[in-house]
Every structure is written in structure tokens, then in C-alpha cells.
């Protein structure tokens, strides 16, 4: 088992730099928050898979107007297909955010990719790819029972990854976390109409 102290950062400095430059690349293409849609995939009913909704709630509290997938309105496997169809009707840049499993050495890092993310791949789900850019947080090591690994992920690990990504997004776009509540980009009602 991997043990960490409060002074031992989960996310390594080289990975933070990589994440920072990746976000800067997105910013250079799309500096206005209203021209970006963040689709944060996951559910609040599984510790490891809660990375997406937690991050979506953070982005929303920072003032990003177009966020799909928050703790209040998660974009889980049942809703992602409908959300992708909605996004295809938009002309905004889409950044997909999700949790994933990786090697033991990768836990606590981000995998940043130009191109679409394939949600649910670790669990063998066939969901549509989404995003012009994608950020996957490695929340746990892959194992023979992927579903169990996602369920038994450390909340501390997930929260540290959320905080680090939020900090880097804030640095790039200059947005600060606020306590105000915002309307979801795609409402619960719209996601339910499948």
C-alpha cells in the first residue's frame, strides 16, 4: 500500500508542469471561459469515479459557465451519451475530464491528451468518445476487478487530484473559487430526456 504524509505531494512536480502546459495550450486556443465546455464524467456514488463530478463542481464555483457533470447533476454512464449528442450541436471547445485506472506508478498523475476521451473504458463500457482535449486523473492502479478498484479508491487521492487540477485551471484562466451556485450547462431535465 502506498503511504503518504501531509507534506508528501501526491502529484509530482513534472506531472504538474505537464498539466500546466497542457492547460495553457487549451487557453491559447480558447481564452474566454464562455467558449469552453467542460464535461466532467463520473458519479458521486463511487469514490474513484467521483473525480469528475467533484471537479465539475469546482469549475462551476470558479465561475466557468459551461460545465456538464457536477455533484448536483453528475454526468454518469447513463447520461454521457445524451450529453455527447447535445455537445455535437455546439460550436464550443470541449474539454473532457474523467477518472481512470493506471499502473501503480501512475496513481496520482494526470494523463493529458489532445483528442477525445473514452469514458468507461476501464470497466468495459462502450460509451461514445468525447472532447477536443481530455484530462484523465489516475485515481488507482488497474487490477483484475476494475469496478472494485474504482469503488475502493482513496477519497484523499481523489480530493488531492481535484485540488491540483483546480489550482492549475485557476492559474491559467485567472478564475478564483467562489461560493456562489451556478446553473448547470445541461440541466438535470435535459440529461433525463434520453
Rosetta blueprint (number, residue, H / E / L):
1 X L
2 X L
3 X L
4 X L
5 X L
6 X L
7 X L
8 X L
9 X L
10 X L
11 X L
12 X L
13 X H
14 X H
15 X H
16 X H
17 X H
18 X H
19 X H
20 X H
21 X H
22 X H
23 X H
24 X H
25 X H
26 X H
27 X H
28 X H
29 X H
30 X L
31 X L
32 X L
33 X H
34 X H
35 X H
36 X E
37 X E
38 X E
39 X E
40 X E
41 X E
42 X L
43 X L
44 X L
45 X L
46 X L
47 X L
48 X H
49 X H
50 X H
51 X H
52 X H
53 X H
54 X H
55 X H
56 X H
57 X H
58 X H
59 X H
60 X H
61 X H
62 X H
63 X L
64 X L
65 X L
66 X L
67 X E
68 X E
69 X L
70 X L
71 X L
72 X L
73 X L
74 X L
75 X E
76 X L
77 X L
78 X L
79 X L
80 X H
81 X H
82 X H
83 X H
84 X H
85 X H
86 X H
87 X H
88 X L
89 X L
90 X L
91 X L
92 X L
93 X E
94 X E
95 X E
96 X E
97 X E
98 X E
99 X E
100 X E
101 X E
102 X E
103 X L
104 X H
105 X H
106 X H
107 X L
108 X L
109 X L
110 X E
111 X E
112 X E
113 X E
114 X E
115 X L
116 X L
117 X E
118 X L
119 X L
120 X L
121 X H
122 X H
123 X H
124 X L
125 X L
126 X L
127 X L
128 X L
129 X L
130 X E
131 X L
132 X L
133 X E
134 X E
135 X E
136 X E
137 X E
138 X E
139 X E
140 X E
141 X E
142 X L
143 X L
144 X L
145 X L
146 X H
147 X H
148 X H
149 X H
150 X H
151 X H
152 X L
153 X L
154 X L
155 X H
156 X H
157 X H
158 X H
159 X H
160 X H
161 X H
162 X H
163 X H
164 X H
165 X H
166 X H
167 X H
168 X H
169 X H
170 X H
171 X H
172 X H
173 X H
174 X L
175 X L
176 X L
177 X L
178 X L
179 X L
180 X L
181 X L
182 X L
183 X L
184 X L
185 X L
186 X L
187 X L
188 X H
189 X H
190 X H
191 X H
192 X H
193 X L
194 X L
